[in-house]
Amino acid sequence: MGVVKCLAIAFAAIVLVGCANVGNKSMKNVSESEINASIIVGKTTKSEIQAKYGSPIETTYTDGGLLIWTYRYDDTSAMTLETVGSVVLTAGLAGTKSRGTRNELVVLFDENNVVRKFNMSNSPIEAGTGVF
């Protein structure tokens, strides 16, 4: 196989590995300060949260039966030095590594479906497969 063909295959593999955006799109560009300004403990209702952010990605309950909604959006890219090297040198067999950010909102509702507590975080995330 020619060098040009090998480079074309490596480039195609890198493009396919590219980016992965997963989760609730309403969380994509939301900041902690925006959430803190829009949710008021003891006042904001479950229906207001759902109208603004849609359905949660996860629904759980406390031991006492209170509802917890989780919203999450991961914006990652596999265009890292480790992934490019793995694709070019081993056709991806050595694994891949992705980096990005996670926006996550967790809301605890009281027995009247009003926000009791909430937490919003914007944090860096990293994941890998194979040797990474």
N, CA, C and O atoms as CSV, one atom per row, in Angstrom:
chain,resi,resn,atom,element,x,y,z
A,1,MET,N,N,0.863,-1.169,0.000
A,1,MET,CA,C,0.000,0.000,0.000
A,1,MET,C,C,0.908,1.229,0.000
A,1,MET,O,O,1.916,1.281,0.704
A,2,GLY,N,N,0.520,2.216,-0.809
A,2,GLY,CA,C,1.328,3.419,-0.924
A,2,GLY,C,C,1.212,4.329,0.283
A,2,GLY,O,O,0.272,4.231,1.071
A,3,VAL,N,N,2.184,5.213,0.410
A,3,VAL,CA,C,2.225,6.163,1.512
A,3,VAL,C,C,0.998,7.066,1.494
A,3,VAL,O,O,0.418,7.355,2.541
A,4,VAL,N,N,0.606,7.510,0.308
A,4,VAL,CA,C,-0.555,8.398,0.194
A,4,VAL,C,C,-1.812,7.693,0.682
A,4,VAL,O,O,-2.629,8.288,1.385
A,5,LYS,N,N,-1.968,6.428,0.311
A,5,LYS,CA,C,-3.129,5.662,0.740
A,5,LYS,C,C,-3.144,5.483,2.259
A,5,LYS,O,O,-4.192,5.604,2.892
A,6,CYS,N,N,-1.978,5.195,2.839
A,6,CYS,CA,C,-1.875,5.043,4.301
A,6,CYS,C,C,-2.226,6.341,5.002
A,6,CYS,O,O,-2.950,6.331,5.998
A,7,LEU,N,N,-1.727,7.451,4.498
A,7,LEU,CA,C,-2.041,8.747,5.098
A,7,LEU,C,C,-3.521,9.073,4.975
A,7,LEU,O,O,-4.113,9.635,5.897
A,8,ALA,N,N,-4.125,8.723,3.840
A,8,ALA,CA,C,-5.553,8.969,3.639
A,8,ALA,C,C,-6.385,8.149,4.632
A,8,ALA,O,O,-7.359,8.653,5.193
A,9,ILE,N,N,-6.008,6.910,4.844
A,9,ILE,CA,C,-6.714,6.056,5.802
A,9,ILE,C,C,-6.546,6.596,7.223
A,9,ILE,O,O,-7.508,6.634,7.990
A,10,ALA,N,N,-5.328,7.012,7.575
A,10,ALA,CA,C,-5.081,7.570,8.905
A,10,ALA,C,C,-5.887,8.845,9.113
A,10,ALA,O,O,-6.465,9.040,10.182
A,11,PHE,N,N,-5.934,9.710,8.114
A,11,PHE,CA,C,-6.699,10.955,8.227
A,11,PHE,C,C,-8.186,10.655,8.393
A,11,PHE,O,O,-8.859,11.277,9.215
A,12,ALA,N,N,-8.696,9.703,7.613
A,12,ALA,CA,C,-10.117,9.332,7.720
A,12,ALA,C,C,-10.429,8.783,9.107
A,12,ALA,O,O,-11.484,9.079,9.669
A,13,ALA,N,N,-9.530,7.993,9.656
A,13,ALA,CA,C,-9.743,7.443,10.994
A,13,ALA,C,C,-9.756,8.543,12.044
A,13,ALA,O,O,-10.565,8.510,12.971
A,14,ILE,N,N,-8.862,9.517,11.904
A,14,ILE,CA,C,-8.827,10.641,12.851
A,14,ILE,C,C,-10.124,11.431,12.778
A,14,ILE,O,O,-10.680,11.805,13.811
A,15,VAL,N,N,-10.610,11.687,11.579
A,15,VAL,CA,C,-11.854,12.446,11.412
A,15,VAL,C,C,-13.024,11.691,12.024
A,15,VAL,O,O,-13.881,12.295,12.670
A,16,LEU,N,N,-13.069,10.377,11.829
A,16,LEU,CA,C,-14.158,9.570,12.389
A,16,LEU,C,C,-14.130,9.555,13.910
A,16,LEU,O,O,-15.182,9.496,14.547
A,17,VAL,N,N,-12.950,9.607,14.494
A,17,VAL,CA,C,-12.816,9.591,15.943
A,17,VAL,C,C,-13.177,10.956,16.523
A,17,VAL,O,O,-13.688,11.030,17.641
A,18,GLY,N,N,-12.924,12.020,15.798
A,18,GLY,CA,C,-13.180,13.426,16.100
A,18,GLY,C,C,-13.833,13.828,17.397
A,18,GLY,O,O,-13.177,13.820,18.439
A,19,CYS,N,N,-15.107,14.180,17.371
A,19,CYS,CA,C,-15.797,14.765,18.516
A,19,CYS,C,C,-16.981,13.902,18.938
A,19,CYS,O,O,-17.577,13.180,18.138
A,20,ALA,N,N,-17.293,14.006,20.211
A,20,ALA,CA,C,-18.473,13.318,20.728
A,20,ALA,C,C,-19.197,14.263,21.681
A,20,ALA,O,O,-18.654,14.664,22.710
A,21,ASN,N,N,-20.405,14.604,21.329
A,21,ASN,CA,C,-21.229,15.454,22.180
A,21,ASN,C,C,-22.436,14.640,22.596
A,21,ASN,O,O,-23.243,14.222,21.766
A,22,VAL,N,N,-22.545,14.420,23.907
A,22,VAL,CA,C,-23.564,13.518,24.423
A,22,VAL,C,C,-24.316,14.179,25.565
A,22,VAL,O,O,-23.714,14.826,26.422
A,23,GLY,N,N,-25.634,14.016,25.576
A,23,GLY,CA,C,-26.428,14.481,26.702
A,23,GLY,C,C,-27.518,15.446,26.312
A,23,GLY,O,O,-27.913,15.538,25.149
A,24,ASN,N,N,-27.995,16.162,27.305
A,24,ASN,CA,C,-29.097,17.095,27.141
A,24,ASN,C,C,-28.562,18.403,26.557
A,24,ASN,O,O,-27.813,19.117,27.223
A,25,LYS,N,N,-28.937,18.717,25.334
A,25,LYS,CA,C,-28.401,19.887,24.632
A,25,LYS,C,C,-28.707,21.210,25.334
A,25,LYS,O,O,-28.019,22.201,25.091
A,26,SER,N,N,-29.712,21.248,26.188
A,26,SER,CA,C,-30.010,22.485,26.921
A,26,SER,C,C,-28.882,22.840,27.884
A,26,SER,O,O,-28.805,23.976,28.351
A,27,MET,N,N,-28.008,21.884,28.186
A,27,MET,CA,C,-26.878,22.119,29.090
A,27,MET,C,C,-25.605,22.497,28.341
A,27,MET,O,O,-24.578,22.763,28.966
A,28,LYS,N,N,-25.656,22.523,27.022
A,28,LYS,CA,C,-24.443,22.699,26.213
A,28,LYS,C,C,-23.636,23.943,26.579
A,28,LYS,O,O,-22.440,23.824,26.844
A,29,ASN,N,N,-24.225,25.096,26.603
A,29,ASN,CA,C,-23.486,26.337,26.840
A,29,ASN,C,C,-23.896,27.038,28.133
A,29,ASN,O,O,-23.728,28.250,28.263
A,30,VAL,N,N,-24.428,26.287,29.079
A,30,VAL,CA,C,-24.917,26.868,30.327
A,30,VAL,C,C,-23.769,26.996,31.327
A,30,VAL,O,O,-22.968,26.076,31.495
A,31,SER,N,N,-23.705,28.147,31.982
A,31,SER,CA,C,-22.675,28.363,33.004
A,31,SER,C,C,-23.280,28.219,34.398
A,31,SER,O,O,-24.497,28.265,34.578
A,32,GLU,N,N,-22.405,28.046,35.365
A,32,GLU,CA,C,-22.861,27.948,36.753
A,32,GLU,C,C,-23.593,29.218,37.176
A,32,GLU,O,O,-24.614,29.151,37.859
A,33,SER,N,N,-23.074,30.368,36.772
A,33,SER,CA,C,-23.710,31.632,37.173
A,33,SER,C,C,-25.090,31.793,36.549
A,33,SER,O,O,-25.988,32.353,37.176
A,34,GLU,N,N,-25.269,31.312,35.332
A,34,GLU,CA,C,-26.587,31.378,34.675
A,34,GLU,C,C,-27.610,30.516,35.412
A,34,GLU,O,O,-28.747,30.933,35.633
A,35,ILE,N,N,-27.191,29.311,35.788
A,35,ILE,CA,C,-28.081,28.413,36.534
A,35,ILE,C,C,-28.407,29.011,37.899
A,35,ILE,O,O,-29.562,29.012,38.325
A,36,ASN,N,N,-27.383,29.517,38.579
A,36,ASN,CA,C,-27.594,30.111,39.909
A,36,ASN,C,C,-28.558,31.294,39.860
A,36,ASN,O,O,-29.269,31.556,40.830
A,37,ALA,N,N,-28.584,32.001,38.741
A,37,ALA,CA,C,-29.492,33.141,38.601
A,37,ALA,C,C,-30.912,32.706,38.221
A,37,ALA,O,O,-31.868,33.437,38.481
A,38,SER,N,N,-31.060,31.522,37.607
A,38,SER,CA,C,-32.380,31.136,37.109
A,38,SER,C,C,-33.151,30.181,38.021
A,38,SER,O,O,-34.363,30.034,37.866
A,39,ILE,N,N,-32.471,29.530,38.969
A,39,ILE,CA,C,-33.152,28.597,39.870
A,39,ILE,C,C,-33.137,29.190,41.274
A,39,ILE,O,O,-32.084,29.561,41.792
A,40,ILE,N,N,-34.313,29.274,41.879
A,40,ILE,CA,C,-34.431,29.818,43.236
A,40,ILE,C,C,-34.947,28.718,44.159
A,40,ILE,O,O,-36.056,28.210,43.990
A,41,VAL,N,N,-34.112,28.361,45.143
A,41,VAL,CA,C,-34.491,27.331,46.119
A,41,VAL,C,C,-35.759,27.773,46.839
A,41,VAL,O,O,-35.869,28.915,47.285
A,42,GLY,N,N,-36.718,26.851,46.947
A,42,GLY,CA,C,-37.974,27.134,47.636
A,42,GLY,C,C,-39.010,27.819,46.769
A,42,GLY,O,O,-40.130,28.061,47.219
A,43,LYS,N,N,-38.654,28.137,45.527
A,43,LYS,CA,C,-39.598,28.840,44.656
A,43,LYS,C,C,-39.749,28.180,43.273
A,43,LYS,O,O,-40.869,27.985,42.800
A,44,THR,N,N,-38.635,27.841,42.634
A,44,THR,CA,C,-38.692,27.258,41.292
A,44,THR,C,C,-39.314,25.864,41.362
A,44,THR,O,O,-38.956,25.059,42.222
A,45,THR,N,N,-40.243,25.587,40.455
A,45,THR,CA,C,-40.966,24.307,40.466
A,45,THR,C,C,-40.390,23.315,39.466
A,45,THR,O,O,-39.608,23.671,38.584
A,46,LYS,N,N,-40.797,22.069,39.627
A,46,LYS,CA,C,-40.397,21.001,38.717
A,46,LYS,C,C,-40.836,21.314,37.287
A,46,LYS,O,O,-40.076,21.099,36.343
A,47,SER,N,N,-42.058,21.819,37.127
A,47,SER,CA,C,-42.539,22.132,35.773
A,47,SER,C,C,-41.747,23.278,35.140
A,47,SER,O,O,-41.550,23.291,33.925
A,48,GLU,N,N,-41.294,24.232,35.944
A,48,GLU,CA,C,-40.457,25.318,35.409
A,48,GLU,C,C,-39.092,24.798,34.966
A,48,GLU,O,O,-38.568,25.218,33.935
A,49,ILE,N,N,-38.521,23.884,35.748
A,49,ILE,CA,C,-37.238,23.267,35.368
A,49,ILE,C,C,-37.400,22.494,34.067
A,49,ILE,O,O,-36.573,22.608,33.162
A,50,GLN,N,N,-38.468,21.708,33.975
A,50,GLN,CA,C,-38.681,20.907,32.771
A,50,GLN,C,C,-38.950,21.792,31.558
A,50,GLN,O,O,-38.491,21.479,30.460
A,51,ALA,N,N,-39.681,22.887,31.732
A,51,ALA,CA,C,-39.950,23.803,30.617
A,51,ALA,C,C,-38.658,24.433,30.106
A,51,ALA,O,O,-38.506,24.653,28.905
A,52,LYS,N,N,-37.744,24.718,30.999
A,52,LYS,CA,C,-36.497,25.383,30.607
A,52,LYS,C,C,-35.446,24.416,30.072
A,52,LYS,O,O,-34.754,24.730,29.104
A,53,TYR,N,N,-35.319,23.243,30.693
A,53,TYR,CA,C,-34.229,22.322,30.358
A,53,TYR,C,C,-34.671,20.997,29.740
A,53,TYR,O,O,-33.827,20.180,29.369
A,54,GLY,N,N,-35.972,20.774,29.625
A,54,GLY,CA,C,-36.457,19.525,29.032
A,54,GLY,C,C,-36.434,18.385,30.033
A,54,GLY,O,O,-36.351,18.600,31.242
A,55,SER,N,N,-36.508,17.187,29.516
A,55,SER,CA,C,-36.500,15.999,30.373
A,55,SER,C,C,-35.085,15.718,30.851
A,55,SER,O,O,-34.125,15.929,30.110
A,56,PRO,N,N,-34.950,15.242,32.087
A,56,PRO,CA,C,-33.611,14.942,32.617
A,56,PRO,C,C,-33.021,13.695,31.973
A,56,PRO,O,O,-33.746,12.854,31.441
A,57,ILE,N,N,-31.699,13.587,32.026
A,57,ILE,CA,C,-31.019,12.404,31.505
A,57,ILE,C,C,-31.118,11.243,32.495
A,57,ILE,O,O,-30.989,10.076,32.125
A,58,GLU,N,N,-31.356,11.601,33.784
A,58,GLU,CA,C,-31.455,10.583,34.829
A,58,GLU,C,C,-32.436,11.041,35.903
A,58,GLU,O,O,-32.450,12.208,36.292
A,59,THR,N,N,-33.247,10.110,36.371
A,59,THR,CA,C,-34.192,10.372,37.455
A,59,THR,C,C,-33.935,9.352,38.560
A,59,THR,O,O,-33.932,8.145,38.315
A,60,THR,N,N,-33.717,9.852,39.788
A,60,THR,CA,C,-33.523,8.965,40.938
A,60,THR,C,C,-34.320,9.515,42.112
A,60,THR,O,O,-34.924,10.584,42.021
A,61,TYR,N,N,-34.315,8.769,43.219
A,61,TYR,CA,C,-35.038,9.175,44.422
A,61,TYR,C,C,-34.139,9.007,45.636
A,61,TYR,O,O,-33.288,8.119,45.676
A,62,THR,N,N,-34.339,9.867,46.620
A,62,THR,CA,C,-33.633,9.714,47.890
A,62,THR,C,C,-34.274,8.571,48.669
A,62,THR,O,O,-35.326,8.063,48.282
A,63,ASP,N,N,-33.634,8.167,49.774
A,63,ASP,CA,C,-34.216,7.124,50.633
A,63,ASP,C,C,-35.585,7.542,51.153
A,63,ASP,O,O,-36.440,6.691,51.400
A,64,GLY,N,N,-35.799,8.849,51.320
A,64,GLY,CA,C,-37.074,9.357,51.812
A,64,GLY,C,C,-38.103,9.579,50.714
A,64,GLY,O,O,-39.211,10.038,50.990
A,65,GLY,N,N,-37.748,9.258,49.464
A,65,GLY,CA,C,-38.699,9.363,48.366
A,65,GLY,C,C,-38.699,10.690,47.617
A,65,GLY,O,O,-39.558,10.908,46.763
A,66,LEU,N,N,-37.752,11.586,47.916
A,66,LEU,CA,C,-37.696,12.855,47.190
A,66,LEU,C,C,-37.064,12.644,45.814
A,66,LEU,O,O,-36.146,11.839,45.654
A,67,LEU,N,N,-37.567,13.374,44.834
A,67,LEU,CA,C,-37.155,13.249,43.440
A,67,LEU,C,C,-35.857,14.003,43.179
A,67,LEU,O,O,-35.671,15.127,43.644
A,68,ILE,N,N,-34.951,13.358,42.418
A,68,ILE,CA,C,-33.699,13.986,41.980
A,68,ILE,C,C,-33.629,13.876,40.460
A,68,ILE,O,O,-33.737,12.785,39.899
A,69,TRP,N,N,-33.447,15.022,39.799
A,69,TRP,CA,C,-33.255,15.046,38.354
A,69,TRP,C,C,-31.812,15.424,38.063
A,69,TRP,O,O,-31.245,16.303,38.712
A,70,THR,N,N,-31.222,14.747,37.073
A,70,THR,CA,C,-29.867,15.066,36.639
A,70,THR,C,C,-29.891,15.401,35.152
A,70,THR,O,O,-30.452,14.670,34.336
A,71,TYR,N,N,-29.265,16.526,34.829
A,71,TYR,CA,C,-29.061,16.963,33.448
A,71,TYR,C,C,-27.561,16.962,33.202
A,71,TYR,O,O,-26.790,17.408,34.051
A,72,ARG,N,N,-27.143,16.461,32.040
A,72,ARG,CA,C,-25.710,16.365,31.766
A,72,ARG,C,C,-25.452,16.574,30.273
A,72,ARG,O,O,-26.214,16.123,29.418
A,73,TYR,N,N,-24.367,17.262,29.995
A,73,TYR,CA,C,-23.920,17.407,28.607
A,73,TYR,C,C,-22.403,17.304,28.571
A,73,TYR,O,O,-21.710,18.086,29.222
A,74,ASP,N,N,-21.882,16.338,27.809
A,74,ASP,CA,C,-20.444,16.156,27.632
A,74,ASP,C,C,-20.055,16.630,26.243
A,74,ASP,O,O,-20.622,16.192,25.242
A,75,ASP,N,N,-19.092,17.520,26.194
A,75,ASP,CA,C,-18.569,18.045,24.931
A,75,ASP,C,C,-17.101,17.646,24.874
A,75,ASP,O,O,-16.256,18.286,25.498
A,76,THR,N,N,-16.795,16.581,24.120
A,76,THR,CA,C,-15.439,16.056,24.092
A,76,THR,C,C,-14.882,15.975,22.682
A,76,THR,O,O,-15.618,15.968,21.695
A,77,SER,N,N,-13.574,15.913,22.619
A,77,SER,CA,C,-12.880,15.747,21.347
A,77,SER,C,C,-11.813,14.684,21.521
A,77,SER,O,O,-11.096,14.658,22.522
A,78,ALA,N,N,-11.720,13.820,20.547
A,78,ALA,CA,C,-10.683,12.791,20.554
A,78,ALA,C,C,-9.475,13.239,19.739
A,78,ALA,O,O,-8.561,12.451,19.500
A,79,MET,N,N,-9.468,14.472,19.322
A,79,MET,CA,C,-8.339,14.990,18.556
A,79,MET,C,C,-7.212,15.367,19.515
A,79,MET,O,O,-6.806,16.526,19.597
A,80,THR,N,N,-6.717,14.362,20.237
A,80,THR,CA,C,-5.626,14.569,21.182
A,80,THR,C,C,-4.353,13.990,20.588
A,80,THR,O,O,-4.405,13.196,19.649
A,81,LEU,N,N,-3.223,14.382,21.129
A,81,LEU,CA,C,-1.933,13.880,20.664
A,81,LEU,C,C,-1.875,12.363,20.753
A,81,LEU,O,O,-1.361,11.702,19.851
A,82,GLU,N,N,-2.410,11.804,21.854
A,82,GLU,CA,C,-2.388,10.348,22.038
A,82,GLU,C,C,-3.215,9.632,20.965
A,82,GLU,O,O,-2.782,8.617,20.420
A,83,THR,N,N,-4.397,10.159,20.665
A,83,THR,CA,C,-5.259,9.517,19.669
A,83,THR,C,C,-4.658,9.628,18.277
A,83,THR,O,O,-4.638,8.649,17.531
A,84,VAL,N,N,-4.169,10.805,17.921
A,84,VAL,CA,C,-3.565,10.987,16.590
A,84,VAL,C,C,-2.373,10.048,16.436
A,84,VAL,O,O,-2.228,9.391,15.406
A,85,GLY,N,N,-1.520,9.983,17.456
A,85,GLY,CA,C,-0.376,9.078,17.396
A,85,GLY,C,C,-0.796,7.630,17.270
A,85,GLY,O,O,-0.202,6.875,16.500
A,86,SER,N,N,-1.819,7.232,18.022
A,86,SER,CA,C,-2.307,5.863,17.969
A,86,SER,C,C,-2.865,5.524,16.590
A,86,SER,O,O,-2.604,4.447,16.055
A,87,VAL,N,N,-3.636,6.454,16.019
A,87,VAL,CA,C,-4.241,6.209,14.704
A,87,VAL,C,C,-3.166,6.143,13.626
A,87,VAL,O,O,-3.182,5.250,12.779
A,88,VAL,N,N,-2.239,7.083,13.658
A,88,VAL,CA,C,-1.200,7.135,12.623
A,88,VAL,C,C,-0.244,5.959,12.746
A,88,VAL,O,O,0.099,5.338,11.740
A,89,LEU,N,N,0.195,5.640,13.964
A,89,LEU,CA,C,1.215,4.607,14.142
A,89,LEU,C,C,0.669,3.184,14.243
A,89,LEU,O,O,1.347,2.237,13.846
A,90,THR,N,N,-0.553,3.019,14.773
A,90,THR,CA,C,-1.072,1.658,14.986
A,90,THR,C,C,-2.480,1.460,14.443
A,90,THR,O,O,-3.151,0.493,14.805
A,91,ALA,N,N,-2.931,2.348,13.591
A,91,ALA,CA,C,-4.291,2.293,13.036
A,91,ALA,C,C,-5.337,2.285,14.154
A,91,ALA,O,O,-6.416,1.715,13.994
A,92,GLY,N,N,-5.016,2.915,15.279
A,92,GLY,CA,C,-5.954,3.027,16.390
A,92,GLY,C,C,-5.937,1.870,17.358
A,92,GLY,O,O,-6.677,1.884,18.342
A,93,LEU,N,N,-5.109,0.862,17.107
A,93,LEU,CA,C,-5.088,-0.326,17.960
A,93,LEU,C,C,-4.550,-0.048,19.356
A,93,LEU,O,O,-4.866,-0.781,20.293
A,94,ALA,N,N,-3.739,1.001,19.515
A,94,ALA,CA,C,-3.191,1.327,20.832
A,94,ALA,C,C,-4.232,2.015,21.714
A,94,ALA,O,O,-4.024,2.158,22.919
A,95,GLY,N,N,-5.339,2.437,21.128
A,95,GLY,CA,C,-6.406,3.067,21.898
A,95,GLY,C,C,-6.612,4.516,21.506
A,95,GLY,O,O,-5.964,5.032,20.595
A,96,THR,N,N,-7.521,5.157,22.205
A,96,THR,CA,C,-7.820,6.566,21.956
A,96,THR,C,C,-7.956,7.293,23.285
A,96,THR,O,O,-8.168,6.675,24.328
A,97,LYS,N,N,-7.834,8.597,23.234
A,97,LYS,CA,C,-8.012,9.420,24.428
A,97,LYS,C,C,-8.839,10.624,24.015
A,97,LYS,O,O,-8.586,11.232,22.974
A,98,SER,N,N,-9.824,10.968,24.828
A,98,SER,CA,C,-10.627,12.162,24.546
A,98,SER,C,C,-10.621,13.070,25.764
A,98,SER,O,O,-10.531,12.620,26.906
A,99,ARG,N,N,-10.721,14.360,25.484
A,99,ARG,CA,C,-10.774,15.372,26.541
A,99,ARG,C,C,-11.894,16.344,26.223
A,99,ARG,O,O,-12.251,16.538,25.061
A,100,GLY,N,N,-12.444,16.953,27.259
A,100,GLY,CA,C,-13.488,17.941,27.036
A,100,GLY,C,C,-14.044,18.466,28.347
A,100,GLY,O,O,-13.352,18.501,29.365
A,101,THR,N,N,-15.307,18.873,28.306
A,101,THR,CA,C,-15.957,19.419,29.490
A,101,THR,C,C,-17.312,18.742,29.704
A,101,THR,O,O,-17.958,18.274,28.766
A,102,ARG,N,N,-17.710,18.709,30.965
A,102,ARG,CA,C,-19.026,18.187,31.341
A,102,ARG,C,C,-19.763,19.290,32.086
A,102,ARG,O,O,-19.256,19.858,33.053
A,103,ASN,N,N,-20.969,19.579,31.614
A,103,ASN,CA,C,-21.882,20.476,32.322
A,103,ASN,C,C,-22.941,19.582,32.951
A,103,ASN,O,O,-23.603,18.806,32.260
A,104,GLU,N,N,-23.096,19.696,34.265
A,104,GLU,CA,C,-24.040,18.828,34.957
A,104,GLU,C,C,-24.843,19.618,35.983
A,104,GLU,O,O,-24.297,20.348,36.810
A,105,LEU,N,N,-26.150,19.446,35.897
A,105,LEU,CA,C,-27.077,20.061,36.837
A,105,LEU,C,C,-27.823,18.949,37.563
A,105,LEU,O,O,-28.417,18.079,36.927
A,106,VAL,N,N,-27.794,18.976,38.900
A,106,VAL,CA,C,-28.522,18.009,39.724
A,106,VAL,C,C,-29.504,18.804,40.577
A,106,VAL,O,O,-29.121,19.739,41.280
A,107,VAL,N,N,-30.779,18.417,40.503
A,107,VAL,CA,C,-31.831,19.150,41.211
A,107,VAL,C,C,-32.582,18.193,42.138
A,107,VAL,O,O,-33.048,17.137,41.710
A,108,LEU,N,N,-32.693,18.575,43.407
A,108,LEU,CA,C,-33.475,17.829,44.390
A,108,LEU,C,C,-34.762,18.599,44.638
A,108,LEU,O,O,-34.739,19.782,44.981
A,109,PHE,N,N,-35.893,17.907,44.459
A,109,PHE,CA,C,-37.200,18.519,44.678
A,109,PHE,C,C,-37.767,18.073,46.026
A,109,PHE,O,O,-37.495,16.962,46.482
A,110,ASP,N,N,-38.552,18.939,46.656
A,110,ASP,CA,C,-39.226,18.558,47.896
A,110,ASP,C,C,-40.512,17.805,47.567
A,110,ASP,O,O,-40.794,17.530,46.400
A,111,GLU,N,N,-41.285,17.475,48.589
A,111,GLU,CA,C,-42.519,16.696,48.386
A,111,GLU,C,C,-43.590,17.460,47.595
A,111,GLU,O,O,-44.554,16.851,47.133
A,112,ASN,N,N,-43.437,18.781,47.433
A,112,ASN,CA,C,-44.380,19.593,46.650
A,112,ASN,C,C,-43.854,19.922,45.258
A,112,ASN,O,O,-44.399,20.791,44.578
A,113,ASN,N,N,-42.789,19.229,44.830
A,113,ASN,CA,C,-42.163,19.439,43.522
A,113,ASN,C,C,-41.594,20.842,43.344
A,113,ASN,O,O,-41.658,21.425,42.262
A,114,VAL,N,N,-41.037,21.369,44.431
A,114,VAL,CA,C,-40.341,22.656,44.417
A,114,VAL,C,C,-38.865,22.365,44.708
A,114,VAL,O,O,-38.547,21.462,45.482
A,115,VAL,N,N,-37.972,23.132,44.087
A,115,VAL,CA,C,-36.543,22.901,44.262
A,115,VAL,C,C,-36.146,23.066,45.727
A,115,VAL,O,O,-36.365,24.113,46.337
A,116,ARG,N,N,-35.556,22.004,46.272
A,116,ARG,CA,C,-35.049,22.051,47.648
A,116,ARG,C,C,-33.555,22.388,47.638
A,116,ARG,O,O,-33.090,23.189,48.448
A,117,LYS,N,N,-32.812,21.774,46.722
A,117,LYS,CA,C,-31.381,22.025,46.538
A,117,LYS,C,C,-31.043,21.768,45.082
A,117,LYS,O,O,-31.752,21.042,44.385
A,118,PHE,N,N,-29.948,22.373,44.627
A,118,PHE,CA,C,-29.450,22.079,43.293
A,118,PHE,C,C,-27.955,22.345,43.254
A,118,PHE,O,O,-27.416,23.086,44.076
A,119,ASN,N,N,-27.301,21.731,42.288
A,119,ASN,CA,C,-25.877,21.956,42.080
A,119,ASN,C,C,-25.585,21.936,40.586
A,119,ASN,O,O,-26.026,21.039,39.867
A,120,MET,N,N,-24.847,22.920,40.134
A,120,MET,CA,C,-24.416,22.995,38.738
A,120,MET,C,C,-22.905,22.981,38.729
A,120,MET,O,O,-22.269,23.694,39.505
A,121,SER,N,N,-22.324,22.172,37.855
A,121,SER,CA,C,-20.870,22.157,37.732
A,121,SER,C,C,-20.469,22.117,36.264
A,121,SER,O,O,-21.121,21.482,35.434
A,122,ASN,N,N,-19.390,22.808,35.975
A,122,ASN,CA,C,-18.720,22.761,34.674
A,122,ASN,C,C,-17.331,22.213,34.977
A,122,ASN,O,O,-16.520,22.895,35.603
A,123,SER,N,N,-17.052,20.993,34.540
A,123,SER,CA,C,-15.777,20.389,34.908
A,123,SER,C,C,-15.096,19.718,33.716
A,123,SER,O,O,-15.759,19.247,32.792
A,124,PRO,N,N,-13.764,19.683,33.753
A,124,PRO,CA,C,-13.038,18.986,32.692
A,124,PRO,C,C,-13.193,17.480,32.849
A,124,PRO,O,O,-13.246,16.970,33.969
A,125,ILE,N,N,-13.267,16.762,31.717
A,125,ILE,CA,C,-13.352,15.302,31.753
A,125,ILE,C,C,-12.327,14.723,30.778
A,125,ILE,O,O,-11.896,15.383,29.832
A,126,GLU,N,N,-11.956,13.485,31.035
A,126,GLU,CA,C,-10.995,12.789,30.198
A,126,GLU,C,C,-11.357,11.314,30.191
A,126,GLU,O,O,-11.700,10.746,31.228
A,127,ALA,N,N,-11.281,10.699,29.023
A,127,ALA,CA,C,-11.585,9.268,28.906
A,127,ALA,C,C,-10.620,8.648,27.923
A,127,ALA,O,O,-10.104,9.325,27.034
A,128,GLY,N,N,-10.377,7.358,28.083
A,128,GLY,CA,C,-9.472,6.701,27.168
A,128,GLY,C,C,-9.792,5.222,27.036
A,128,GLY,O,O,-10.471,4.629,27.875
A,129,THR,N,N,-9.279,4.646,25.952
A,129,THR,CA,C,-9.431,3.206,25.712
A,129,THR,C,C,-8.045,2.635,25.412
A,129,THR,O,O,-7.118,3.379,25.092
A,130,GLY,N,N,-7.912,1.350,25.513
A,130,GLY,CA,C,-6.640,0.719,25.212
A,130,GLY,C,C,-5.583,1.094,26.229
A,130,GLY,O,O,-5.850,1.067,27.431
A,131,VAL,N,N,-4.375,1.446,25.771
A,131,VAL,CA,C,-3.290,1.783,26.679
A,131,VAL,C,C,-3.475,3.120,27.352
A,131,VAL,O,O,-2.745,3.441,28.290
A,132,PHE,N,N,-4.431,3.910,26.900
A,132,PHE,CA,C,-4.635,5.230,27.488
A,132,PHE,C,C,-5.635,5.132,28.603
A,132,PHE,O,O,-5.953,6.139,29.237
